[in-house]
Amino acid sequence: LDKITSSMRYFSTYLQRTKPGGPVDISVHCDLVIFELLLTFMEGPGDIMRALMRDLSLAIPIYISSNFLKMDGLVELCAQFIASHLPHFASTADLVALPGELFSRFAKAVPEAKLEELHEL
C-alpha cells in the first residue's frame, strides 16, 4: 500500500483511515486498460511511453485519470507528450473539453513555433 499511496496520492487520505494489515476495498471507475497503465507507471515510465506511442488515443484518458489520482509525474509526462504531438490531438480530440488546469498545463509546454505551425494548417 505504501507504493500506491506514494504514487497515487489520491488514495493516501482514504487509506490512512484503514487499519494496518486490514482489508482494503478500492473501487475503480475508469477503463481497466487505463488503470493498468497507471499501475505500470509506478514501476517506471517506459511501459506507459511505449503504450502511448502505440496508441496516441490513450494520452488524454491517462492525463485526466493521473491528475485525478494526483500522480504528478505522470501528469507532467502526459502534458509534455500531448504538447509534443499537438497536431494529432488538435485534429482528433476536443482539447477545450479538458479541465482548465490540464489544458493550461499542456499549453505551457507547447513551443510558440508549434502553435504557429498549427495555426497555418
Backbone as ProteinMPNN parsed JSONL, in Angstrom:
{"seq_chain_A": "LDKITSSMRYFSTYLQRTKPGGPVDISVHCDLVIFELLLTFMEGPGDIMRALMRDLSLAIPIYISSNFLKMDGLVELCAQFIASHLPHFASTADLVALPGELFSRFAKAVPEAKLEELHEL", "coords_chain_A": {"N_chain_A": [[0.813, -1.209, 0.0], [2.071, 1.164, 0.553], [3.414, 1.899, -1.76], [1.303, 2.475, -3.496], [0.047, 4.634, -2.167], [2.08, 6.515, -2.204], [2.539, 6.881, -4.915], [0.022, 7.302, -6.051], [-1.413, 9.728, -4.865], [-4.013, 10.398, -4.257], [-5.205, 8.244, -2.958], [-4.015, 8.258, -0.486], [-5.174, 9.745, 1.723], [-7.584, 8.352, 2.006], [-6.688, 5.726, 2.575], [-5.388, 6.094, 4.975], [-7.31, 5.935, 6.873], [-7.812, 3.291, 7.226], [-7.312, 0.194, 8.982], [-4.053, -0.913, 9.849], [-2.841, -3.655, 8.038], [-5.37, -4.587, 7.704], [-8.294, -5.406, 5.677], [-8.675, -3.848, 2.475], [-10.793, -1.993, 0.507], [-11.022, -1.005, -2.698], [-12.489, 0.873, -5.14], [-12.653, 1.146, -8.608], [-13.27, 3.467, -11.07], [-12.796, 3.681, -13.891], [-11.567, 2.995, -17.194], [-10.282, -0.254, -17.417], [-7.937, -0.857, -18.795], [-6.667, 1.607, -18.843], [-6.333, 2.006, -16.071], [-4.626, -0.107, -15.501], [-2.357, 0.719, -16.922], [-1.774, 3.003, -15.443], [-1.003, 1.8, -13.065], [1.277, 0.426, -13.961], [2.951, 2.537, -14.416], [3.939, 3.134, -11.946], [6.092, 1.487, -11.705], [7.867, 2.549, -13.426], [8.418, 4.872, -16.172], [8.728, 3.752, -18.727], [7.08, 1.608, -19.904], [4.587, 2.85, -20.119], [5.135, 4.942, -21.841], [5.768, 3.537, -24.169], [3.259, 2.411, -24.659], [1.751, 4.734, -25.135], [2.98, 5.656, -27.467], [2.278, 3.621, -29.212], [-0.484, 3.871, -29.254], [-1.915, 6.72, -29.535], [-4.34, 7.676, -28.652], [-4.662, 6.983, -26.038], [-3.529, 8.881, -24.431], [-5.024, 11.212, -23.519], [-7.108, 10.116, -21.767], [-5.39, 8.935, -19.852], [-4.025, 11.161, -18.954], [-6.097, 12.68, -17.738], [-7.007, 10.842, -15.777], [-4.661, 10.375, -14.282], [-4.258, 12.885, -13.231], [-6.512, 13.148, -11.569], [-5.931, 11.125, -9.721], [-3.757, 12.205, -8.558], [-1.11, 11.883, -9.513], [1.558, 13.235, -9.979], [4.007, 13.12, -11.499], [3.291, 11.572, -13.73], [1.234, 13.099, -14.759], [2.656, 15.329, -15.627], [4.325, 14.1, -17.532], [2.39, 13.278, -19.41], [1.361, 15.779, -20.155], [3.577, 16.888, -21.451], [3.837, 14.998, -23.496], [1.413, 15.269, -24.933], [1.705, 17.926, -25.724], [3.926, 17.66, -27.407], [2.866, 16.197, -29.456], [0.924, 17.745, -30.581], [-0.366, 18.547, -33.114], [-1.694, 16.151, -33.861], [-3.474, 15.729, -31.673], [-4.926, 18.091, -31.716], [-6.403, 17.752, -33.987], [-7.9, 15.476, -33.521], [-8.968, 15.322, -30.952], [-11.062, 16.795, -28.438], [-9.732, 19.197, -27.099], [-10.404, 21.473, -25.704], [-12.33, 20.64, -24.009], [-11.0, 19.602, -21.893], [-10.316, 19.785, -18.361], [-9.695, 23.068, -17.112], [-7.235, 23.442, -15.71], [-5.683, 21.275, -16.627], [-5.644, 21.77, -19.374], [-4.239, 24.199, -19.435], [-1.826, 23.352, -18.387], [-0.654, 21.567, -20.317], [-0.614, 23.34, -22.436], [1.243, 25.249, -21.721], [3.533, 23.879, -22.203], [3.831, 23.84, -24.897], [5.761, 24.842, -27.552], [6.09, 28.126, -28.982], [6.527, 28.193, -31.749], [5.413, 25.787, -32.577], [2.718, 26.283, -32.146], [2.318, 28.274, -34.041], [2.721, 26.783, -36.377], [0.522, 25.101, -36.214], [-1.541, 26.931, -36.423], [-1.259, 27.661, -39.067], [-2.189, 25.463, -40.435]], "CA_chain_A": [[0.0, 0.0, 0.0], [2.932, 2.344, 0.567], [3.699, 2.276, -3.143], [0.094, 3.107, -4.054], [-0.198, 5.941, -1.552], [3.101, 7.482, -2.607], [2.41, 7.133, -6.352], [-1.339, 7.8, -6.294], [-1.668, 10.434, -3.607], [-5.452, 10.434, -4.008], [-5.552, 7.179, -2.016], [-3.341, 8.404, 0.8], [-6.138, 10.131, 2.756], [-8.53, 7.247, 2.148], [-6.056, 4.563, 3.199], [-4.994, 6.426, 6.346], [-8.434, 5.603, 7.751], [-7.939, 1.84, 7.363], [-6.45, -0.426, 9.991], [-2.882, -1.567, 9.25], [-2.996, -5.088, 7.855], [-6.777, -4.919, 7.485], [-8.708, -5.43, 4.271], [-8.863, -2.559, 1.824], [-11.703, -2.07, -0.629], [-10.816, 0.115, -3.61], [-13.35, 0.806, -6.306], [-12.06, 1.871, -9.729], [-14.284, 3.909, -12.028], [-12.192, 4.076, -15.158], [-11.25, 1.885, -18.063], [-9.274, -1.11, -16.785], [-6.667, -0.709, -19.523], [-6.067, 2.855, -18.346], [-5.887, 1.793, -14.693], [-3.448, -0.982, -15.564], [-1.226, 1.556, -17.324], [-1.444, 3.844, -14.292], [-0.26, 0.946, -12.132], [2.608, 0.136, -14.502], [3.775, 3.737, -14.285], [4.592, 3.094, -10.631], [7.355, 0.756, -11.89], [8.714, 3.377, -14.276], [7.677, 5.445, -17.301], [8.999, 3.091, -20.01], [5.929, 0.89, -20.467], [3.499, 3.766, -20.464], [5.557, 5.674, -23.039], [5.588, 2.63, -25.308], [1.816, 2.308, -24.901], [1.314, 5.99, -25.738], [3.484, 5.72, -28.84], [1.485, 2.668, -30.0], [-1.883, 4.313, -29.343], [-1.969, 8.099, -29.042], [-5.644, 7.957, -28.044], [-4.595, 6.704, -24.597], [-2.914, 10.002, -23.71], [-5.986, 12.082, -22.825], [-7.66, 9.441, -20.588], [-4.342, 8.767, -18.842], [-3.782, 12.508, -18.442], [-7.193, 13.038, -16.834], [-7.014, 9.912, -14.64], [-3.481, 10.59, -13.439], [-4.487, 14.121, -12.494], [-7.475, 12.835, -10.512], [-5.249, 10.302, -8.715], [-2.64, 13.014, -8.042], [0.15, 11.265, -9.952], [2.159, 14.425, -10.574], [4.992, 12.788, -12.523], [2.596, 11.098, -14.921], [0.518, 14.26, -15.309], [3.652, 16.122, -16.357], [4.726, 13.321, -18.703], [1.293, 13.36, -20.38], [1.308, 17.158, -20.664], [4.679, 17.002, -22.415], [3.521, 14.119, -24.63], [0.346, 15.91, -25.711], [2.3, 19.117, -26.336], [4.824, 17.276, -28.498], [2.049, 15.606, -30.526], [-0.234, 18.639, -30.642], [-1.179, 18.487, -34.346], [-2.575, 14.982, -33.8], [-4.536, 15.929, -30.687], [-5.766, 19.217, -32.141], [-7.312, 17.309, -35.045], [-8.685, 14.297, -33.143], [-9.512, 15.381, -29.587], [-11.649, 18.062, -28.024], [-8.845, 19.647, -26.028], [-11.074, 22.513, -24.935], [-13.156, 19.962, -23.007], [-10.175, 19.261, -20.737], [-10.393, 20.751, -17.259], [-8.823, 24.228, -17.345], [-5.896, 23.205, -15.153], [-4.957, 20.367, -17.513], [-5.425, 22.464, -20.639], [-3.16, 25.164, -19.204], [-0.566, 22.649, -18.124], [-0.012, 21.123, -21.557], [-0.431, 24.507, -23.301], [2.502, 25.89, -21.326], [4.637, 23.073, -22.716], [3.853, 23.926, -26.36], [6.581, 25.953, -28.047], [5.357, 29.088, -29.804], [6.661, 27.794, -33.156], [4.449, 24.702, -32.808], [1.412, 26.934, -32.242], [2.248, 28.949, -35.34], [2.538, 25.711, -37.357], [-0.856, 24.64, -36.093], [-2.393, 27.999, -36.94], [-1.132, 27.677, -40.528], [-2.858, 24.291, -41.036]], "C_chain_A": [[0.85, 1.264, 0.0], [3.207, 2.843, -0.841], [2.488, 2.982, -3.768], [-0.098, 4.495, -3.47], [0.86, 6.965, -1.934], [2.988, 7.819, -4.092], [1.063, 7.745, -6.713], [-1.809, 8.481, -5.014], [-3.154, 10.561, -3.279], [-5.833, 9.423, -2.925], [-4.964, 7.387, -0.622], [-4.295, 8.781, 1.929], [-7.096, 8.988, 3.054], [-7.909, 6.091, 2.929], [-5.563, 4.844, 4.619], [-6.083, 6.047, 7.342], [-8.604, 4.099, 7.947], [-6.969, 1.328, 8.412], [-5.254, -1.081, 9.298], [-3.092, -3.085, 9.182], [-4.429, -5.523, 7.606], [-7.115, -4.916, 6.007], [-8.94, -4.013, 3.745], [-9.755, -2.774, 0.61], [-11.502, -0.817, -1.467], [-11.679, -0.112, -4.837], [-12.741, 1.678, -7.403], [-13.149, 2.195, -10.732], [-13.611, 4.487, -13.263], [-11.929, 2.815, -15.958], [-10.124, 1.06, -17.434], [-7.93, -1.049, -17.49], [-5.932, 0.535, -19.021], [-5.541, 2.643, -16.931], [-4.655, 0.897, -14.655], [-2.209, -0.183, -15.971], [-0.807, 2.498, -16.19], [-0.627, 3.047, -13.273], [1.14, 0.651, -12.652], [3.524, 1.345, -14.403], [4.515, 3.766, -12.952], [5.927, 2.354, -10.707], [8.345, 1.562, -12.726], [7.955, 3.808, -15.515], [7.816, 4.694, -18.622], [7.791, 2.441, -20.643], [4.815, 1.835, -20.899], [3.862, 4.587, -21.698], [5.412, 4.804, -24.285], [4.106, 2.503, -25.667], [1.298, 3.577, -25.58], [1.772, 6.102, -27.194], [2.716, 4.759, -29.753], [0.068, 3.177, -30.241], [-2.016, 5.699, -28.71], [-3.281, 8.415, -28.322], [-5.675, 7.66, -26.541], [-4.165, 7.932, -23.786], [-3.916, 10.837, -22.919], [-6.614, 11.368, -21.627], [-6.623, 9.23, -19.477], [-4.049, 10.106, -18.18], [-4.834, 12.893, -17.404], [-7.177, 12.151, -15.59], [-5.832, 10.137, -13.714], [-3.606, 11.892, -12.649], [-5.438, 13.879, -11.324], [-6.803, 12.069, -9.364], [-4.034, 10.994, -8.104], [-1.287, 12.345, -8.289], [0.938, 12.331, -10.719], [3.162, 14.122, -11.687], [4.345, 12.36, -13.822], [1.797, 12.232, -15.571], [1.479, 15.089, -16.15], [4.099, 15.406, -17.631], [3.653, 13.41, -19.791], [1.19, 14.761, -20.976], [2.381, 17.362, -21.727], [4.381, 16.183, -23.675], [2.472, 14.758, -25.534], [0.891, 17.146, -26.426], [3.181, 18.741, -27.525], [4.09, 16.626, -29.67], [0.793, 16.452, -30.776], [-1.012, 18.582, -31.956], [-2.148, 17.294, -34.353], [-3.758, 15.256, -32.872], [-5.462, 17.073, -31.074], [-6.764, 18.777, -33.204], [-8.215, 16.146, -34.626], [-9.353, 14.379, -31.782], [-10.104, 16.759, -29.319], [-10.857, 18.568, -26.816], [-9.486, 20.72, -25.155], [-11.947, 21.901, -23.845], [-12.332, 19.522, -21.792], [-10.439, 20.243, -19.606], [-9.349, 21.858, -17.473], [-7.394, 24.033, -16.878], [-5.061, 22.324, -16.086], [-4.678, 21.014, -18.865], [-4.25, 23.431, -20.5], [-1.819, 24.479, -19.053], [0.105, 22.181, -19.413], [0.252, 22.317, -22.476], [0.873, 25.227, -22.984], [3.715, 25.151, -21.89], [4.764, 23.153, -24.236], [4.718, 25.111, -26.778], [5.769, 26.855, -28.981], [5.401, 28.7, -31.283], [5.654, 26.7, -33.514], [3.034, 25.275, -32.939], [1.244, 27.639, -33.581], [2.047, 27.934, -36.462], [1.079, 25.274, -37.388], [-1.818, 25.664, -36.68], [-2.389, 28.031, -38.465], [-1.858, 26.505, -41.192], [-4.248, 24.576, -41.474]], "O_chain_A": [[0.419, 2.309, -0.487], [3.232, 4.048, -1.092], [2.642, 3.972, -4.484], [-0.379, 5.44, -4.207], [0.571, 8.16, -1.986], [3.312, 8.938, -4.49], [0.983, 8.611, -7.585], [-2.507, 7.886, -4.193], [-3.509, 10.809, -2.127], [-6.678, 9.706, -2.076], [-5.396, 6.733, 0.327], [-4.226, 8.183, 3.003], [-7.385, 8.693, 4.213], [-8.533, 5.543, 3.838], [-5.343, 3.906, 5.386], [-5.804, 5.86, 8.527], [-9.442, 3.67, 8.74], [-5.942, 1.947, 8.691], [-5.421, -1.736, 8.268], [-3.48, -3.709, 10.17], [-4.683, -6.694, 7.328], [-6.316, -4.475, 5.18], [-9.346, -3.114, 4.481], [-9.489, -3.645, -0.217], [-11.774, 0.295, -1.013], [-11.604, -1.156, -5.486], [-12.357, 2.82, -7.149], [-13.867, 1.307, -11.192], [-13.837, 5.641, -13.628], [-12.057, 1.702, -15.447], [-9.128, 1.617, -16.974], [-6.888, -1.176, -16.846], [-4.72, 0.507, -18.804], [-4.423, 3.054, -16.62], [-3.743, 1.125, -13.86], [-1.13, -0.391, -15.417], [0.382, 2.758, -16.005], [0.326, 3.564, -12.691], [2.094, 0.626, -11.874], [4.742, 1.194, -14.316], [5.591, 4.354, -12.845], [6.801, 2.569, -9.867], [9.54, 1.27, -12.721], [6.957, 3.186, -15.878], [7.074, 4.984, -19.561], [7.5, 2.696, -21.811], [4.18, 1.627, -21.933], [2.993, 4.895, -22.514], [4.983, 5.283, -25.335], [3.747, 2.491, -26.844], [0.489, 3.495, -26.505], [1.03, 6.587, -28.048], [2.525, 5.047, -30.935], [-0.511, 2.944, -31.303], [-2.204, 5.826, -27.5], [-3.33, 9.313, -27.482], [-6.62, 8.047, -25.852], [-4.418, 8.001, -22.583], [-3.671, 11.139, -21.751], [-6.66, 11.955, -20.546], [-6.95, 9.335, -18.295], [-3.848, 10.168, -16.967], [-4.499, 13.373, -16.322], [-7.316, 12.649, -14.473], [-5.983, 10.096, -12.493], [-3.112, 11.988, -11.526], [-5.193, 14.353, -10.215], [-7.069, 12.33, -8.191], [-3.365, 10.434, -7.236], [-0.443, 12.255, -7.397], [0.976, 12.325, -11.949], [3.164, 14.802, -12.714], [4.799, 12.743, -14.9], [1.703, 12.307, -16.796], [1.144, 15.502, -17.261], [4.235, 16.03, -18.683], [3.975, 13.597, -20.964], [0.956, 14.908, -22.176], [2.118, 17.943, -22.78], [4.647, 16.634, -24.789], [2.628, 14.784, -26.755], [0.578, 17.384, -27.592], [3.178, 19.435, -28.541], [4.645, 16.522, -30.764], [-0.261, 15.927, -31.137], [-2.242, 18.57, -31.913], [-3.287, 17.42, -34.802], [-4.91, 15.039, -33.248], [-6.658, 17.026, -30.787], [-7.846, 19.353, -33.318], [-9.198, 15.859, -35.309], [-10.232, 13.569, -31.487], [-9.687, 17.756, -29.908], [-11.263, 18.387, -25.669], [-9.136, 20.851, -23.982], [-12.27, 22.57, -22.863], [-12.896, 19.116, -20.776], [-10.751, 21.408, -19.857], [-8.25, 21.595, -17.961], [-6.45, 24.416, -17.569], [-3.88, 22.589, -16.309], [-3.603, 20.829, -19.436], [-3.368, 23.468, -21.358], [-0.799, 24.971, -19.536], [1.308, 22.379, -19.587], [1.234, 22.314, -23.218], [1.531, 25.754, -23.882], [4.791, 25.73, -22.034], [5.702, 22.595, -24.807], [4.441, 26.25, -26.403], [4.871, 26.389, -29.681], [4.408, 28.865, -31.992], [5.109, 26.687, -34.618], [2.245, 24.799, -33.756], [0.17, 27.608, -34.182], [1.289, 28.19, -37.397], [0.487, 25.102, -38.453], [-2.788, 25.308, -37.349], [-3.392, 28.383, -39.085], [-2.117, 26.55, -42.395], [-4.926, 23.689, -41.992]]}, "name": "protein", "num_of_chains": 1, "seq": "LDKITSSMRYFSTYLQRTKPGGPVDISVHCDLVIFELLLTFMEGPGDIMRALMRDLSLAIPIYISSNFLKMDGLVELCAQFIASHLPHFASTADLVALPGELFSRFAKAVPEAKLEELHEL"}
